[in-house]
Amino acid sequence: MAESVMAPMVGKVLDIQCEVGQQVAEDDVLLMLEAMKMEIPVVAPVAGTVKQIDVAVGDMIEADAQLMVIE
């Protein structure tokens, strides 16, 4: 079953620390957001394989936007 990784807040994608096809464990850092002049890590909600990444470095994203899918 696929699990969407959602943005916790409005921000800018600073760094993506995984790639499609990569195995991740629950709580692994997937990407870093810049919000309110702070770096916010976005972690995997579940263990699995990264199926798709919907953002790129430099993208401005809204709160609750889908960032990636883990299957």
C-alpha positions in Angstrom: 0.0 0.0 0.0 1.4 3.4 -1.0 1.8 6.1 1.6 2.0 9.8 0.6 4.6 12.0 2.3 3.0 15.4 2.8 4.6 18.8 3.5 4.2 19.8 7.2 4.2 23.5 6.3 4.8 26.1 3.5 8.5 26.2 2.6 11.2 25.8 0.0 12.8 22.5 -0.9 16.5 22.8 0.1 17.7 19.2 -0.5 16.3 15.8 -1.5 18.2 13.1 0.3 16.7 10.0 -1.4 15.9 8.9 -5.0 13.2 6.8 -6.7 13.7 3.1 -6.0 15.7 3.7 -2.7 14.7 1.7 0.4 14.0 3.9 3.4 13.3 3.1 7.0 10.6 4.8 9.1 11.9 8.2 10.4 14.7 8.4 7.7 15.2 12.0 6.6 13.9 12.3 3.0 14.3 15.9 2.3 15.0 19.3 3.9 12.6 22.3 3.8 13.5 25.9 4.6 10.6 27.5 6.5 10.7 30.6 8.6 14.6 30.8 8.1 14.9 27.3 9.7 15.8 24.0 8.1 13.0 21.4 8.7 13.7 17.7 8.1 10.8 15.7 6.5 11.0 12.1 7.6 9.5 8.9 6.2 6.2 8.0 7.9 6.7 4.3 7.0 9.4 2.0 5.9 9.4 1.0 2.2 10.6 2.0 -1.3 10.4 5.5 -2.7 8.0 5.1 -5.6 7.9 8.8 -6.8 9.2 12.2 -6.0 6.9 15.1 -6.8 9.2 18.1 -6.0 12.6 19.4 -7.0 15.3 21.4 -5.2 14.2 25.0 -5.2 10.5 24.4 -5.4 8.2 26.4 -3.2 5.6 24.2 -1.7 2.3 24.7 0.2 1.4 23.0 3.5 -0.1 19.5 2.9 1.3 19.3 -0.6 2.3 15.7 -1.6 6.1 15.6 -1.7 6.7 11.9 -2.5 5.1 8.4 -2.3 6.6 5.4 -0.4 5.3 2.0 -1.2 
